Amino acid sequence: MEKRLNRSDLMFSLAFLLMLVIAIGAFFYGVKVGTDRAEAGRASEEAVEAAAAIPEPNAYQQQDLVSFYHTVFLSYREFQNDWLDAQNKWLSDSTADRSASLKQLAKTARHKYDAIKGVYVAPVSPQLKSAQTNYMKSLKLFEEGFSGLAASTNEGSAQTALDKIEADSYYKEGLKFALTGQKEYFGSMLKWAEAVNADIPTDVDGLNVISIADWKDLPLVVKLKASSDFMTEQAALTDYLPHDLAAKVDQFIASGQAEKRKIKSFNAVADLLISTEAVTSGYFNEVKSRFYASEQLPQLPFFSSGK
């Protein structure tokens, strides 16, 4: 006779089946979770590898130099040109309100500082980044110096006022930072040239004196760096730029004047030309086709005629 399951046996069987179903479900769930995690881990690793495979943007690209020209260099130069114009007006017009002029220049310096501060310069080009910082420092110091001197600028002659400004500690520090910024900008052009042409010599900082013979053999972009370095040492604001000085030096040498005067170095020629005020703004473009038709330069506005 077949034995029938009692109530407790039936409950045990059902509980066993339920546990079996749960165990099987948990097994497959665990497999799925493990698979998903493994796939996620592989995806994460692949993403990291892909990110590492993406090259960082190259430093000192031409587009960076052009952007810096329009957003940083030009802003600073506009302030400097206003300051140079003001000096000329003071010296030519004894009735000029020098105090009001200096107050306005202080405001301009502040405006240009704010404009340059808002510019993003990629840290991958550290010389450009440093040039931006130095231009900002110079404008800040010019603002503070001009603001402090404005009240007394109408006292005495125009030359007395200019001498007082040039002796001011804020002004002298501002000048130093401005010329350092210019030096670093032209140094960035040399970095650009090095990336374009590996044969470009870049160790210019170590050349305290450059002989005429060595100067003749230098690529133009190296001459520009040497000229900007020399102008930094002169510690004077000028309306001309390093390429104007370099072009005037080349013209002086080509004319035979260096040989006639027995001048042996670029430094001596540059010192003579600056001291006699022989260098003028825009001179580079006057002789560009004559001396530099085959030279390679970044396509910046001030290397073009009329800029």
URQUIHU-V950377 format. One record per pair of residues at least 12 apart in sequence whose ideal C-beta (glycine too) atoms are under 10 Angstrom apart, sorted by the first residue. I is the first residue (numbers start at 1). J is the second residue. If there is no record, write none. Layout:
i: (I:I)
j: (J:J)
//
This chain:
i: (56:56:57:57:57:58:58:58:58:59:59:59:59:59:59:59:59:59:59:59:60:60:60:60:60:60:60:60:60:60:60:60:60:60:60:60:60:61:61:61:61:61:61:62:62:62:62:62:62:62:62:63:63:64:64:64:64:64:64:64:64:65:65:65:65:65:65:65:65:65:65:66:66:66:66:67:67:67:67:67:68:68:68:68:68:68:68:68:68:68:68:69:69:69:69:69:69:70:70:70:71:71:71:71:71:71:71:72:72:72:72:72:72:72:72:72:72:72:72:72:73:73:73:73:73:73:73:73:73:73:73:73:74:74:74:74:74:75:75:75:75:75:75:75:75:75:76:76:76:76:76:76:76:76:76:76:76:76:76:76:76:76:76:77:77:77:77:77:77:77:78:78:78:78:79:79:79:79:79:79:79:79:79:79:79:79:79:79:79:80:80:80:80:80:80:80:80:80:80:81:81:81:82:82:82:82:82:82:83:83:83:83:83:83:83:83:83:84:84:84:84:85:85:85:86:86:86:86:86:86:86:86:87:87:87:87:87:87:87:88:88:89:89:90:90:90:90:90:90:90:91:91:91:91:91:92:93:94:94:96:96:96:97:97:98:98:98:98:98:98:98:98:98:98:98:99:99:99:99:99:99:99:99:100:100:100:101:101:101:101:102:102:102:102:102:102:102:102:102:102:102:102:103:103:103:103:103:103:104:104:105:105:105:105:105:105:106:106:106:106:106:106:106:106:106:107:107:107:108:108:108:108:109:109:109:109:109:109:109:109:109:109:109:110:110:110:110:110:110:110:111:111:112:112:112:112:112:112:113:113:113:113:113:113:113:113:113:114:114:115:115:116:116:116:116:116:116:117:117:117:117:117:117:119:119:119:120:121:125:125:125:126:126:126:127:127:127:127:127:127:127:127:127:128:128:128:128:128:128:128:128:129:129:130:130:130:130:130:130:130:131:131:131:131:131:131:131:131:131:132:132:132:133:133:133:133:134:134:134:134:134:134:134:134:134:134:135:135:135:135:135:135:135:136:136:137:137:137:137:137:137:137:138:138:138:138:138:138:138:138:138:138:138:139:139:139:139:140:140:140:140:141:141:141:141:141:141:141:141:141:141:141:142:142:142:142:142:142:142:142:142:143:143:144:144:144:144:144:144:145:145:145:145:145:145:145:145:145:146:146:146:146:146:147:148:148:148:149:149:149:149:149:149:152:153:166:166:166:171:172:174:175:175:175:175:176:176:178:178:178:179:179:179:179:179:179:179:179:179:179:180:180:181:182:182:182:182:182:182:182:183:183:183:183:183:183:183:183:183:183:184:184:185:185:185:186:186:186:186:186:186:186:186:186:186:186:186:187:187:187:187:187:187:187:188:188:189:189:189:189:189:189:189:189:189:189:189:190:190:190:190:190:190:190:190:190:191:191:192:192:192:192:193:193:193:193:193:193:193:193:193:194:194:196:196:196:197:197:197:199:200:200:200:200:200:201:201:201:201:201:202:202:202:203:204:204:204:204:204:204:204:204:204:205:205:205:207:207:207:207:207:207:208:208:208:209:209:209:209:209:210:210:210:210:210:210:210:210:210:210:210:211:211:211:211:212:212:212:212:212:212:212:212:212:212:213:213:214:214:214:215:215:215:215:215:215:215:215:215:215:216:216:216:216:218:218:219:219:219:219:220:220:220:220:220:220:220:220:220:220:220:220:220:221:221:221:221:221:221:222:223:223:223:223:223:223:223:223:223:223:224:224:224:224:224:224:224:224:224:225:225:226:226:226:226:226:226:226:227:227:227:227:227:227:227:227:227:227:227:227:227:228:228:228:228:228:229:230:230:230:230:230:230:230:230:230:231:231:231:231:231:233:233:233:234:234:234:234:236:238:238:238:238:238:239:239:239:239:240:240:240:240:240:240:240:240:241:241:241:241:241:241:241:242:242:243:243:243:243:243:243:243:243:243:243:244:244:244:244:244:244:244:244:244:244:245:245:245:245:245:245:245:245:245:246:246:246:246:246:246:246:247:247:247:247:247:247:247:247:247:247:247:248:248:248:248:248:248:248:248:248:248:248:249:249:249:249:249:249:249:250:250:250:250:250:250:250:251:251:251:251:251:251:251:252:252:252:252:252:252:252:253:253:254:254:254:257:257:257:258:281:282:282:282:282:284:284:284:284:284:285:285:285:285:285:285:286:288:288:288:289)
j: (122:124:122:124:125:124:125:192:195:122:123:124:125:126:127:128:188:191:192:195:122:124:125:126:127:128:187:188:189:190:191:192:193:194:195:196:298:122:124:125:192:195:298:189:192:195:196:297:298:299:300:298:299:121:122:124:125:128:188:192:298:125:128:185:188:189:191:192:298:299:300:298:299:300:301:119:120:121:122:128:119:121:125:128:129:131:132:135:185:188:300:185:298:300:301:302:307:119:300:301:115:116:118:119:120:121:132:112:115:116:117:119:121:128:131:132:135:136:181:185:116:128:131:132:135:181:182:185:241:300:301:302:112:115:116:301:302:111:112:113:114:115:116:119:135:139:109:112:113:115:116:131:132:134:135:136:138:139:142:178:181:182:185:112:135:178:182:239:241:302:108:111:112:115:105:108:109:110:111:112:113:115:116:135:138:139:142:143:178:109:112:138:139:142:178:182:237:238:239:237:239:281:101:104:105:108:109:112:101:102:105:108:109:142:146:165:237:237:238:239:281:101:105:239:98:101:102:104:105:108:146:162:101:158:159:161:162:165:237:158:239:101:158:102:153:157:158:159:161:162:157:158:159:161:162:158:158:157:158:153:154:158:153:154:149:150:152:153:154:155:156:158:161:162:165:149:150:151:152:153:154:155:161:150:153:154:146:150:153:154:145:146:147:148:149:150:151:152:153:154:161:165:146:147:149:150:151:153:146:150:142:143:145:146:147:150:142:143:144:145:146:147:148:149:150:143:146:147:139:142:143:146:138:139:140:141:142:143:144:145:146:147:174:139:140:142:143:144:146:147:139:143:135:136:138:139:142:143:135:136:137:138:139:140:141:142:143:136:139:136:139:132:133:135:136:139:181:132:133:135:136:139:140:132:135:136:132:133:188:191:192:184:188:191:183:184:185:186:187:188:189:190:191:181:184:185:187:188:189:191:192:184:188:180:181:183:184:185:187:188:180:181:182:183:184:185:186:187:188:181:184:185:177:180:181:184:176:177:178:179:180:181:182:183:184:185:177:178:180:181:182:184:185:177:181:173:174:176:177:178:180:181:171:173:174:175:176:177:178:179:180:181:182:174:177:178:181:170:173:174:177:168:169:170:171:172:173:174:175:176:177:178:165:168:170:171:173:174:175:177:178:170:174:168:169:170:171:173:174:165:168:169:170:171:172:173:174:175:165:168:170:171:174:170:168:170:171:161:164:165:168:170:171:164:165:235:236:237:237:235:237:232:235:236:237:232:235:232:235:237:228:229:231:232:233:234:235:236:237:238:228:232:232:228:229:231:232:237:241:242:205:225:227:228:229:230:231:232:233:242:228:232:228:242:300:221:224:225:226:227:228:229:231:232:241:242:243:202:204:205:224:225:228:229:225:298:221:222:224:225:228:242:243:297:298:300:303:202:204:219:221:222:224:225:226:228:221:225:221:296:297:298:219:220:221:222:224:225:296:297:298:221:222:221:296:298:219:221:296:219:218:219:221:222:296:214:217:218:219:222:221:222:225:222:218:221:222:223:224:225:226:228:229:225:226:229:222:225:226:229:266:267:229:265:267:264:265:266:267:268:222:223:226:230:249:265:266:267:268:269:270:264:265:266:267:249:253:258:259:263:264:265:266:268:269:264:265:226:265:266:246:249:250:253:258:265:266:267:269:270:250:253:254:266:246:266:292:295:296:297:243:246:247:250:284:288:291:292:294:295:296:297:303:243:246:295:296:297:298:246:242:243:245:246:247:249:250:266:292:295:241:242:243:245:246:247:284:297:303:242:246:242:245:246:249:266:267:270:240:241:242:243:244:245:246:247:248:249:266:270:279:241:242:243:245:246:242:242:245:246:249:266:267:270:271:274:244:245:270:274:279:267:270:271:270:271:274:275:274:274:277:279:280:281:279:280:281:282:274:277:279:280:281:282:283:284:279:281:282:283:284:302:303:284:302:282:283:284:285:288:292:297:300:302:303:279:280:281:282:283:284:285:286:287:302:266:269:270:273:274:278:279:283:284:266:270:279:283:284:291:292:279:282:283:284:285:286:287:288:290:291:292:269:270:273:274:278:279:280:283:284:286:287:266:267:269:270:272:273:279:266:269:284:287:290:291:292:273:278:283:286:287:290:291:266:269:270:272:273:278:279:266:269:287:290:291:269:272:273:272:302:302:305:306:307:302:303:304:305:307:302:303:304:305:306:307:305:303:304:305:305)
//
